[in-house]
Amino acid sequence: MIADHYLGEAQMLTTGAESNLLKLAELRGNMTEEQSVRWEQIKKDFLRNKAMGGDSADTGAKVVVQLADMVEGINKLALATSKKPVADTSAGNRELIEAITASATKLEHSLAPVAPKVEVINQPLPGLDKVLRVLADTLESSLVPLVRNMDKKLDIDLRNHEKIEQVSQQLKQLEVELFSKKAKPAASKTDVAKPDAPQ
């Protein structure tokens, strides 16, 4: 009666209904062999999806997990074929070949999105040429005259500096000349012989 109730409730659910019913059967201890196999497969798929990281996982990580699954499958096949009698090797080989082919196909499908298709389209935005032309005109009409004026001002400042330097040199030369003229008359007065005192 409880199982029928949960079965009725599970029909209204969409996600996880089967796994919930199988978990209930496991908890109650009345799981059939078929249900047990299915429950183990659901748990294994869940762990595999968790290991792969879901839809947002890196493609490389997904490939690694799928390769690990492939190795596990081959190991299981090798184990199964080693347990079978020697007379049945052709059937075992067929199963092994089919399993390897299925794994290879699965791997091929997972690797297909890995090869990115890169297409470079280098076209300027519409109207970019007008923006660049306006920017060039603005620079030419505002900054270029400013730089020219600054250059002229620097030239004027340089000429003013040269003129001030020339005036300074002329003043120093005048100072030297005046000092030498003052020193000569004073020297000439001291050089004049004094009259001798009466003896």
Buried (B, 14 or more C-beta within 10 A) or exposed (E): EEEEEBEEEBEEEEEEBBBBBBBBBEEEEEBEEEBEEBBEEBEEEEEBEEBBEEEEBEEEEBBEBBEEBBEEBBEEBEEEBEEEEEEEEEEBEEBBEEBBEEBEEBBEEBEEEEEEEEEEEEEEEEEEEEEEEEEEEEEEEEEEEEEEEEEEEEEEEEEEEEEEEEEEEEEEEEEEEEEEEEEEEEEEEEEEEEEEEEE
